[in-house]
């Protein structure tokens, strides 16, 4: 057993006795170094080969108490360099190499080149068992031949069972609970992008968040004025809340893939909340724009209705005007700050002009109804909002009342004046300039009609004068302060109508319109019993009645004279009272009572043989004196039950004339001389 000798500190690089021979059992095999014992002061075990010495020289001495240096990695066996032959000294005992802990494997150093004098490389011998006994602890004696190779020895220790394969990624132990990390994951999930799930490696949950967000975008876009359907929005918000809660639970004890610090993730979550917030703001803007476009579309539809209706009669266009006004009113009340709402005042200007189109075309009577319609617009839209449009129709309506009424002034029969356009003007706008012009115009019209009574068309002038008088009497002038003036105009027109009626009858007679002349003059004689022209009117009416059956009787106006020198006796041989009308040099009429016991004749022949020839019968009779000339007679019953009979007689002086009236189914006449 060899003891460690005190080691002297070598000077420089001098070779020491620690260098081992290249031959001997102390050389290591290529399979790797043999681990040395951890004993600092003992000798090497007999069954293990000692570690080879350092190639560069003697190993540095180990400090007392220092840990052993790691063992150098095995080297590729090379031909041992020639060792200087130094006879061993009996007194030299090589000290053991310092025991060092094994080093990590590293690349083997480059093998030194052999010296030129070295023998050819020989393969290393198989390791042999260490020599027994201390005298052979350092190998065979110098110059001894190498021992023969030994068969492979059994391993010194039994083989350990193979270890299981190590996992590719070692399992990560659960992280300690971190509330801030849970909050960070929840905030990141609230962005709707599932980023919180991505950081804790929950890919399926992240995909669910993506799908939900994509579905919401498909439903919400393009933006609609009604917004996102309530069900879709509520469902998405519930899903976000669940994702935030679930992410918080999972993130409490799960490490983040990135970033490693929870505060950074929480800050990132707060920043990414701008994504849904910005999305809400952008969608709100898009929805507002969609609402604006929808309102502008409604405004355009109303404008189209107005433009199409302006060229139609108001009765047919009123429903379209009403619908358009309802749209304007709704836009003004509910969306006054919208682009469409701000355009409503301008559209109302155009609306009023479109409704009043007949007025612009000077169709005043047609303009009354639409203008009255416009005066009712303030009932639905405030006057403050309408501004000057609230009173815009008034002057136009007053003008329409005046122009339409003036055009009708003197036309028709005057009935309905109390509710006519002039009456509505005087009651609706009594202090307007248009109302102040009514009475002067009416007075001028009366004067013109009176003047026309002496013209070629007295009947038309008289009818107009009569209508003007009626209208003047019916107009409500109290509120306008013209009631007295209108009353005087009515009286003046009535006075002129009396003379106008007579003039009209005469004109009709002269024109040969005997039927109208008869009616006009009879009306005159009945109405104006104290008029100075009444007697003259009666004679013209008699002549007109005879002229209806004998047109020749109406060639000239009857004279105003009466009587003559030639007597003419007229007898009545009929059972009815009769009236005898005659005209010629003189005009007049007489009535003869009925003949009691007389009867009608069945033929003109029988009447000519028997009429007024019964000497025993007293026939009622009357005698008139006529001047010479042609006289036209007309016999008619006073009850008007039978037709009339006519006769024409030429009266000559020196004769006595007898006229006999009889009835043959209808009245006939005859005379005998």
C-alpha positions in Angstrom: 0.0 0.0 0.0 1.5 3.3 -1.1 1.3 6.4 0.9 1.2 9.9 -0.4 4.5 11.6 -0.2 4.9 15.2 0.4 4.9 17.0 -3.0 7.5 19.5 -3.8 6.5 22.5 -5.8 8.0 22.0 -9.2 10.1 24.7 -10.8 9.0 25.7 -14.2 8.0 23.0 -16.5 10.4 20.3 -15.3 9.1 16.8 -15.7 8.2 15.1 -12.4 7.7 11.7 -11.3 4.0 12.0 -11.7 4.1 11.3 -15.4 3.0 7.8 -16.1 4.3 5.5 -18.7 2.4 5.1 -21.9 2.2 1.4 -21.2 0.6 -0.3 -18.4 -2.7 -0.8 -16.8 -3.0 2.8 -15.8 -4.0 3.8 -19.4 -7.7 4.4 -20.0 -9.7 2.8 -22.7 -11.5 4.7 -25.5 -14.9 3.9 -23.9 -14.5 6.7 -21.3 -12.7 7.6 -18.1 -13.3 5.6 -15.0 -14.7 7.6 -12.1 -12.2 8.0 -9.2 -12.9 7.6 -5.6 -13.9 10.7 -3.6 -11.2 9.9 -0.9 -8.8 12.8 -0.8 -5.8 11.0 1.0 -6.2 7.2 0.3 -4.6 5.2 -2.4 -6.5 4.2 -5.6 -8.6 1.0 -5.3 -6.9 -2.0 -6.7 -9.8 -2.9 -9.0 -9.9 0.4 -10.9 -7.3 1.8 -13.3 -5.9 5.1 -12.3 -6.7 8.2 -14.4 -4.1 9.1 -17.0 -1.8 12.0 -16.3 -2.3 15.3 -18.0 -0.8 15.4 -21.5 0.9 18.7 -20.9 2.9 17.6 -17.9 2.3 16.9 -14.3 -1.1 17.7 -12.9 -1.3 20.8 -10.7 -1.4 20.0 -7.1 -4.8 20.2 -5.4 -5.1 22.6 -2.6 -5.8 21.0 0.7 -9.5 20.8 1.3 -10.4 21.9 -2.3 -13.0 19.9 -4.2 -11.7 17.5 -6.9 -11.5 18.9 -10.4 -13.8 17.4 -13.1 -12.4 14.5 -15.1 -11.3 15.3 -18.6 -13.2 13.7 -21.4 -11.8 10.6 -23.0 -9.5 10.9 -25.9 -9.1 8.9 -29.0 -6.4 6.3 -28.4 -3.2 7.1 -30.3 0.2 5.5 -30.5 1.8 6.3 -27.2 4.8 8.6 -27.5 8.1 7.3 -26.6 8.7 7.6 -22.9 12.1 8.5 -21.6 13.6 5.5 -20.0 14.2 6.5 -16.5 15.0 3.7 -14.1 12.6 3.6 -11.3 14.0 4.6 -8.0 13.2 2.7 -5.1 12.7 5.8 -3.2 10.3 7.4 -5.6 6.7 6.7 -5.2 4.5 8.5 -7.6 1.7 10.4 -5.9 -1.8 9.8 -7.0 -3.5 12.3 -9.4 -5.8 14.7 -7.8 -9.4 13.6 -7.7 -11.6 16.1 -9.6 -15.4 16.0 -10.3 -16.3 14.9 -13.8 -16.5 17.7 -16.4 -19.1 18.3 -18.9 -18.3 16.5 -22.2 -16.4 18.7 -24.6 -14.7 18.4 -27.9 -11.5 16.3 -27.7 -8.3 18.3 -28.2 -6.4 17.8 -31.4 -4.1 14.8 -31.0 -0.4 15.7 -30.9 1.7 14.6 -33.9 4.1 11.8 -33.0 7.9 12.4 -33.0 9.8 11.2 -35.9 11.7 8.7 -33.9 8.5 7.1 -32.5 7.6 3.7 -33.7 4.6 3.1 -35.8 1.3 3.4 -34.1 -0.1 0.3 -32.7 -3.7 -0.3 -31.7 -4.2 0.1 -28.0 -4.3 -3.1 -26.0 -7.4 -4.2 -24.3 -7.6 -3.0 -20.7 -6.1 -5.5 -18.3 -6.8 -6.1 -14.7 -4.8 -3.9 -12.4 -1.8 -5.6 -10.8 -2.3 -6.9 -7.4 -0.1 -5.5 -4.8 1.3 -2.1 -4.3 4.5 -2.9 -6.2 2.6 -3.1 -9.4 0.3 -0.2 -8.9 1.9 1.9 -11.6 2.1 -0.7 -14.3 4.7 -3.3 -15.5 8.4 -2.7 -15.0 10.2 -0.7 -17.6 11.0 -2.7 -20.7 8.7 -5.6 -19.9 6.6 -7.0 -22.7 2.9 -6.2 -22.6 0.7 -8.9 -21.1 -1.5 -10.8 -23.4 -5.0 -9.5 -24.1 -7.6 -10.8 -21.7 -11.1 -11.8 -22.8 -13.8 -9.2 -22.1 -14.7 -9.1 -18.5 -18.1 -9.0 -17.2 -19.3 -5.5 -16.1 -18.4 -4.7 -12.5 -22.0 -3.7 -11.8 -25.3 -5.1 -13.0 -26.9 -3.2 -15.9 -29.7 -0.8 -14.9 -33.1 -1.1 -16.6 -33.6 1.4 -19.5 -35.1 4.7 -18.5 -38.5 5.8 -20.0 -38.2 8.3 -22.8 -38.2 11.9 -21.6 -41.2 14.0 -22.7 -40.5 16.5 -25.5 -41.9 19.4 -23.4 -41.7 19.0 -19.6 -45.1 19.5 -17.9 -45.6 23.0 -16.7 -46.6 23.0 -13.0 -49.8 25.1 -12.2 -49.0 28.7 -11.7 -49.9 30.3 -8.4 -53.2 32.2 -8.3 -52.8 35.7 -9.7 -56.0 37.9 -9.6 -54.4 40.5 -11.8 -53.8 37.9 -14.5 -57.4 36.8 -14.3 -58.5 40.4 -14.7 -56.2 40.8 -17.7 -57.6 37.7 -19.4 -61.1 38.9 -18.8 -60.4 42.4 -20.2 -58.7 40.9 -23.2 -61.8 38.7 -23.9 -64.0 41.7 -23.6 -62.5 43.0 -26.8 -64.5 40.3 -28.6 -61.4 38.9 -30.3 -60.7 36.1 -27.8 -57.2 37.4 -27.1 -57.4 36.4 -23.5 -58.0 32.8 -24.6 -55.1 33.1 -27.0 -52.7 34.1 -24.2 -53.8 31.1 -22.0 -53.7 28.8 -25.0 -57.5 28.1 -25.2 -57.8 28.0 -29.0 -61.3 26.5 -29.2 -62.7 29.2 -27.0 -60.8 31.8 -29.0 -62.4 30.5 -32.2 -65.8 30.7 -30.6 -65.3 34.4 -29.8 -64.1 35.0 -33.4 -67.2 33.2 -34.8 -69.5 35.2 -32.5 -67.9 38.5 -33.5 -68.1 37.6 -37.2 -71.8 36.6 -36.9 -72.5 39.9 -35.2 -70.8 41.8 -38.0 -72.7 39.9 -40.6 -76.0 40.8 -38.9 -75.0 44.5 -38.1 -73.4 45.4 -41.4 -74.3 47.3 -43.5 -75.7 49.6 -40.9 -79.4 49.8 -40.8 -81.5 52.7 -39.4 -83.2 50.3 -37.0 -79.8 49.2 -35.7 -78.7 45.7 -34.7 -81.6 43.3 -33.8 -82.1 43.3 -30.1 -81.9 39.5 -29.8 -78.5 39.4 -31.6 -77.1 42.3 -29.5 -78.2 40.8 -26.2 -76.9 37.4 -27.2 -73.5 38.8 -28.1 -73.2 40.8 -24.9 -74.1 37.7 -22.9 -71.4 35.7 -24.8 -68.8 38.4 -24.0 -69.7 38.4 -20.4 -69.4 34.6 -20.3 -66.1 34.8 -22.1 -64.8 37.4 -19.7 -65.9 35.3 -16.6 -64.6 32.0 -18.0 -61.3 33.6 -19.1 -60.9 35.1 -15.6 -61.4 31.7 -14.0 -59.0 30.0 -16.4 -56.4 32.7 -16.2 -56.3 32.8 -12.4 -53.9 29.8 -12.3 -52.7 29.6 -15.9 -49.4 31.1 -17.0 -49.6 33.5 -19.9 -47.9 32.6 -23.1 -47.2 36.3 -23.6 -46.5 38.7 -22.1 -45.0 37.2 -19.0 -46.1 40.0 -16.7 -49.8 40.2 -15.8 -49.8 44.0 -15.4 -48.7 44.3 -19.0 -51.5 42.0 -20.1 -54.0 44.0 -18.1 -52.8 47.2 -19.6 -53.0 45.6 -23.1 -56.6 44.5 -22.2 -57.5 48.1 -21.3 -56.0 49.3 -24.5 -57.8 46.7 -26.6 -61.1 47.7 -25.0 -60.8 50.5 -27.6 -61.7 47.9 -30.3 -65.3 47.3 -29.2 -65.6 50.9 -28.0 -64.4 52.2 -31.3 -66.6 49.7 -33.1 -69.6 50.9 -31.2 -68.8 54.5 -32.1 -68.1 53.7 -35.7 -71.3 51.7 -36.0 -73.2 54.5 -34.3 -71.9 56.9 -36.9 -72.7 54.5 -39.7 -76.2 54.0 -38.3 -76.7 57.8 -37.9 -75.7 58.1 -41.6 -78.1 55.3 -42.5 -80.8 57.2 -40.6 -79.9 60.4 -42.4 -80.1 58.7 -45.7 -83.5 57.1 -44.8 -84.8 60.5 -43.8 -83.5 62.1 -47.0 -85.3 59.4 -49.0 -88.5 60.2 -47.2 -88.0 63.8 -48.0 -87.4 63.0 -51.6 -90.6 60.9 -51.8 -92.6 63.8 -50.4 -91.0 66.2 -52.8 -92.0 63.9 -55.7 -95.6 63.8 -54.5 -95.7 67.5 -54.4 -94.3 68.0 -57.9 -96.6 65.4 -59.4 -99.7 66.8 -57.7 -99.1 70.5 -58.6 -100.4 69.9 -62.2 -103.5 68.1 -61.2 -106.9 69.5 -60.0 -106.8 70.1 -56.3 -109.6 67.7 -55.6 -107.6 64.8 -57.1 -104.2 66.1 -55.7 -105.3 66.8 -52.2 -104.5 63.3 -50.8 -100.9 63.6 -52.2 -100.5 67.0 -50.7 -101.8 65.8 -47.4 -99.3 62.8 -47.4 -96.4 65.1 -48.3 -97.3 67.6 -45.5 -97.5 64.7 -43.0 -93.9 63.7 -44.0 -92.7 67.3 -43.6 -94.4 67.6 -40.2 -92.9 64.4 -39.0 -89.4 65.3 -40.1 -89.8 68.7 -38.5 -91.1 67.4 -35.2 -89.0 64.2 -34.7 -85.8 65.0 -36.6 -85.3 68.8 -36.6 -81.5 68.6 -36.4 -81.1 66.0 -39.2 -80.1 67.0 -42.6 -83.6 66.2 -43.9 -85.1 68.2 -41.0 -83.1 71.2 -41.8 -84.3 71.1 -45.3 -88.0 71.1 -44.3 -88.4 75.0 -44.2 -87.2 75.2 -47.8 -89.4 72.3 -48.8 -92.4 74.0 -47.2 -91.8 77.1 -49.3 -91.9 74.9 -52.4 -94.9 73.1 -51.0 -96.9 76.3 -50.6 -96.0 77.4 -54.1 -97.0 74.1 -55.6 -100.4 74.1 -53.8 -101.0 77.6 -54.9 -100.2 76.9 -58.6 -103.7 77.9 -59.8 -103.2 81.3 -58.3 -99.9 81.8 -60.1 -101.8 80.8 -63.3 -104.5 83.5 -62.5 -107.2 80.8 -62.2 -108.6 82.6 -59.2 -111.7 80.6 -58.7 -109.7 77.4 -58.8 -107.2 78.8 -56.4 -109.7 79.4 -53.6 -109.9 75.8 -52.3 -106.1 75.1 -52.3 -105.4 78.5 -50.6 -108.0 77.8 -47.9 -106.2 74.4 -47.5 -102.9 76.2 -46.9 -104.5 78.4 -44.3 -105.1 75.3 -42.2 -101.5 74.1 -42.3 -100.7 76.0 -39.0 -103.1 73.7 -37.3 -100.5 70.9 -37.7 -97.2 72.8 -37.9 -96.6 75.6 -35.4 -96.7 79.2 -36.7 -93.3 79.8 -35.2 -91.9 77.1 -37.3 -93.7 78.2 -40.4 -92.7 81.8 -40.0 -94.0 84.1 -42.7 -95.6 81.1 -44.4 -98.4 81.1 -41.8 -99.9 84.3 -43.3 -98.6 83.6 -46.8 -102.0 82.5 -48.3 -104.1 85.3 -46.8 -103.5 88.0 -49.3 -103.6 85.5 -52.2 -106.9 84.1 -50.9 -108.4 87.6 -50.5 -107.3 88.4 -54.1 -108.8 85.2 -55.3 -112.1 85.9 -53.5 -112.2 89.4 -55.0 -111.3 88.4 -58.6 -113.5 85.4 -58.7 -116.4 87.3 -57.1 -116.0 90.3 -59.4 -116.0 88.1 -62.4 -119.3 86.6 -61.2 -120.8 90.0 -60.2 -124.0 90.6 -62.2 -124.0 87.1 -63.6 -126.6 84.4 -62.8 -129.7 85.2 -60.9 -127.9 86.6 -57.9 -128.9 83.7 -55.6 -126.2 82.3 -53.3 -124.6 85.7 -53.0 -124.9 85.5 -49.2 -122.5 82.6 -49.3 -120.6 83.6 -52.5 -116.9 84.5 -52.8 -117.5 88.3 -52.3 -119.5 87.5 -49.2 -116.6 85.3 -47.9 -114.2 88.1 -48.7 -116.2 90.6 -46.7 -116.4 88.2 -43.7 -113.0 86.6 -43.8 -110.9 89.7 -44.7 -113.3 92.6 -44.0 -110.4 95.1 -43.6 -108.4 94.0 -46.6 -107.8 96.3 -49.6 -109.7 93.8 -51.7 -112.8 94.1 -49.5 -112.7 97.9 -49.7 -113.0 97.7 -53.5 -116.2 95.6 -53.6 -118.8 98.4 -53.2 -117.3 100.9 -55.7 -117.0 98.1 -58.3 -120.6 97.1 -57.7 -121.9 100.7 -58.0 -120.0 101.0 -61.3 -121.5 97.8 -62.6 -125.0 99.1 -61.8 -124.4 102.3 -63.7 -123.1 100.4 -66.7 -126.1 98.2 -66.8 -128.5 101.1 -66.6 -126.8 102.7 -69.5 -127.1 99.4 -71.5 -130.9 99.4 -71.1 -131.1 101.8 -74.0 -128.8 99.8 -76.1 -129.2 96.9 -78.5 -129.5 94.4 -75.7 -131.8 95.9 -73.1 -133.0 92.5 -71.8 -129.4 91.4 -71.0 -128.7 94.7 -69.3 -131.9 94.4 -67.4 -131.1 90.9 -66.2 -127.7 92.0 -65.2 -129.1 95.0 -63.4 -131.6 92.8 -61.6 -128.8 90.4 -60.5 -126.6 93.3 -59.3 -129.5 94.7 -57.2 -130.0 91.3 -55.6 -126.3 90.9 -54.9 -126.0 94.3 -53.4 -128.9 93.6 -51.1 -127.5 90.2 -50.0 -123.8 91.1 -49.5 -122.8 91.2 -45.7 -121.2 94.6 -45.5 -121.5 95.2 -41.8 -118.0 94.0 -40.8 -116.5 95.8 -43.7 -118.4 99.0 -43.0 -120.2 99.2 -46.4 -123.7 98.0 -45.5 -125.3 101.4 -46.1 -123.7 101.9 -49.4 -124.7 98.5 -50.6 -128.3 99.2 -49.5 -128.4 102.3 -51.7 -127.0 100.4 -54.6 -129.7 97.8 -54.3 -132.5 100.4 -54.3 -131.0 102.2 -57.3 -130.7 98.9 -59.2 -134.3 98.0 -58.4 -135.6 101.3 -59.7 -133.8 100.8 -63.0 -135.1 97.3 -63.3 -138.7 98.6 -63.7 -137.9 100.6 -66.7 -135.6 97.9 -67.9 -138.3 95.3 -67.9 -140.6 97.4 -70.1 -137.7 98.1 -72.5 -136.9 94.5 -72.6 -140.5 93.5 -73.5 -140.7 96.1 -76.3 -137.4 94.9 -77.7 -138.5 91.3 -77.6 -141.7 92.2 -79.5 -139.8 94.1 -82.1 -137.5 91.2 -82.5 -140.5 88.9 -83.2 -140.0 86.9 -80.0 -143.7 87.2 -79.1 -143.7 84.5 -76.4 -140.9 86.2 -74.4 -142.4 89.6 -75.0 -145.8 88.4 -73.7 -144.2 87.0 -70.6 -142.0 90.0 -69.9 -144.8 92.6 -70.4 -147.4 90.6 -68.4 -144.8 90.4 -65.6 -144.3 94.1 -65.9 -148.0 94.9 -65.7 -148.5 92.6 -62.7 -145.4 93.9 -60.8 -145.6 97.6 -61.5 -149.3 98.4 -61.3 -148.7 102.1 -60.9 -146.1 102.6 -63.6 -146.8 105.1 -66.3 -146.0 102.5 -69.0 -148.4 99.9 -67.7 -151.3 100.6 -70.2 -148.9 100.7 -73.1 -147.4 97.5 -71.9 -150.8 95.9 -71.8 -151.6 96.7 -75.4 -148.2 95.4 -76.6 -148.9 92.2 -74.7 -152.3 91.9 -76.4 -150.7 92.4 -79.8 -147.9 89.9 -78.9 -150.5 87.3 -77.9 -152.4 87.7 -81.2 -149.1 87.7 -83.1 -148.2 84.3 -81.6 -151.1 82.8 -83.7 -151.2 85.5 -86.5 -147.6 86.6 -87.0 -148.8 89.4 -89.3 -150.4 91.1 -86.4 -147.0 91.7 -84.9 -145.3 93.5 -87.7 -145.7 96.9 -85.9 -146.0 98.0 -82.4 -149.7 98.7 -81.6 -150.7 102.3 -81.4 -151.7 103.9 -78.2 -155.0 105.2 -79.7 -158.4 103.7 -79.1 -161.9 103.6 -80.7 -163.2 104.3 -84.2 -166.3 105.0 -86.2 -167.2 101.6 -87.6 -169.3 99.4 -85.2 -168.4 95.8 -84.9 -170.8 93.5 -82.8 -169.4 90.2 -81.5 -171.9 87.5 -80.3 -171.0 84.5 -78.2 -172.6 81.1 -79.3 -170.6 79.0 -76.9 -171.3 77.6 -73.4 -168.1 79.4 -72.0 -167.2 82.9 -71.2 -164.8 84.2 -73.9 -162.3 87.0 -74.3 -161.9 88.8 -77.6 -158.5 90.3 -78.3 -158.0 92.5 -81.3 -155.2 94.6 -82.8 -154.8 96.7 -85.9 -155.4 100.4 -86.1 -156.4 100.1 -82.4 -155.7 97.4 -79.9 -157.8 96.2 -77.0 -159.8 93.3 -75.5 -163.4 92.6 -74.4 -165.0 89.8 -72.5 -168.4 88.2 -73.4 -170.4 86.1 -71.0 -171.3 82.5 -71.8 -174.4 81.6 -73.8 -176.8 79.6 -71.7 -178.3 76.7 -73.7 -175.7 77.0 -76.4 -173.6 74.0 -77.2 -170.5 73.1 -79.2 -170.6 72.1 -82.8 -169.2 68.9 -84.2 -168.0 70.4 -87.5 -167.2 73.7 -89.1 -169.9 73.0 -91.7 -172.6 72.7 -89.1 -171.3 75.8 -87.3 -171.4 77.8 -90.5 -175.0 76.8 -91.1 -176.3 77.3 -87.5 -174.0 79.5 -85.5 -175.7 82.7 -84.1 -178.7 82.1 -86.5 -181.4 81.0 -84.0 -183.8 84.0 -83.9 -185.5 82.8 -80.8 -182.3 82.7 -78.8 -180.6 85.6 -77.1 -176.9 85.5 -77.8 -174.6 87.5 -75.4 -172.8 90.2 -77.4 -170.7 93.4 -77.3 -170.1 96.1 -79.8 -166.8 97.9 -80.4 -166.0 100.7 -82.7 -163.0 100.3 -84.9 -161.3 102.5 -87.4 -161.1 101.4 -91.0 -158.3 99.0 -91.7 -157.3 95.4 -91.1 -158.0 94.1 -87.6 -156.8 90.8 -86.1 -159.1 89.0 -83.7 -158.3 86.2 -81.2 -161.0 84.4 -79.3 -160.1 82.4 -76.2 -162.0 81.0 -73.2 -161.2 82.8 -70.0 -160.6 79.5 -68.2 -158.0 78.4 -70.8 -159.6 75.0 -71.2 -159.8 75.1 -75.0 -157.6 76.3 -77.8 -158.0 79.8 -79.2 -159.6 80.9 -82.4 -158.4 83.6 -84.7 -159.9 85.8 -87.5 -158.7 88.6 -89.7 -161.2 91.3 -90.8 -160.8 94.2 -93.1 -163.0 97.0 -91.7 -164.4 99.5 -94.3 -166.5 102.5 -93.5 -170.3 102.3 -94.2 -170.7 98.7 -93.1 -172.1 97.1 -90.0 -170.0 94.1 -88.9 -171.1 91.1 -86.8 -168.7 88.7 -85.3 -169.9 85.3 -84.0 -167.9 83.1 -81.7 -168.7 79.4 -81.5 -167.0 76.2 -80.5 -166.2 73.2 -82.8 -164.3 70.9 -80.6 -162.1 73.9 -80.2 -163.1 77.5 -80.7 -163.9 78.8 -84.1 -165.0 82.1 -85.4 -167.0 83.5 -88.2 -168.9 86.6 -89.1 -171.7 87.6 -91.4 -172.4 91.0 -93.0 
